[in-house]
C-alpha cells in the first residue's frame, strides 16, 4: 500500500476505535505509519480524510453486500426481489455496526462542512449508478428510469434503516416483506400481481 491507502486504513481503524470526534490527526498518522504532513499532502485536511475513509468503508461493505443481494433477485419479480434484499440487509448492518456508528457520528460533521457535503453529494451519484447497474443485471426488463428510481429507493432505505439498525438494533423495524407490502399498496397492486 502507498501512503494514501495507509492513511485511509489508519483513519478507519482510529475512527472505529475512538469515534470521529476523538480521532486526532496524529493518531491517524501513527496508525498509518506515516508522517502527520502526509494527511495534508494526500487529503488536504483530517476532515477530508475522515470523510473519504468512512465513505469508502461503508460504500464498499454495505454497497457491495446490497448489490450482491440485488443480483440474487434475478429470476424473481422486482417486488419479491426487493423484499428479499431488505430481509437480508439487517444482517449486513449488524456485521458493519462499528463502522456505521462512526458514520452516524460523522453525519453531523458532514452537514456542517460545505467541503464534506460536496464530497458526499458527488458520492451519491456513484452509489445510485452502482445500484442501478446491479438492478439492470437482475431485472433487464426495467426501463432506465425505473432502474434509477428503484436504485434511489434502495439507497434511501440503506441510509434510513441502516441508521435505525445502528441506534436501535433490537427495535421492531420493518422487514423486506413489510416494505414490499407498502410499495405494492402505494402502487395499487398486490404482491402477487
Secondary structure as UniProt FT lines:
FT   HELIX           3..18
FT   TURN            20..22
FT   HELIX           25..32
FT   HELIX           37..43
FT   HELIX           46..71
FT   TURN            72..75
FT   HELIX           78..95
FT   HELIX           97..112
FT   HELIX           114..138
FT   TURN            140..141
FT   HELIX           144..167
FT   TURN            169..170
FT   HELIX           176..187
FT   TURN            191..192
//
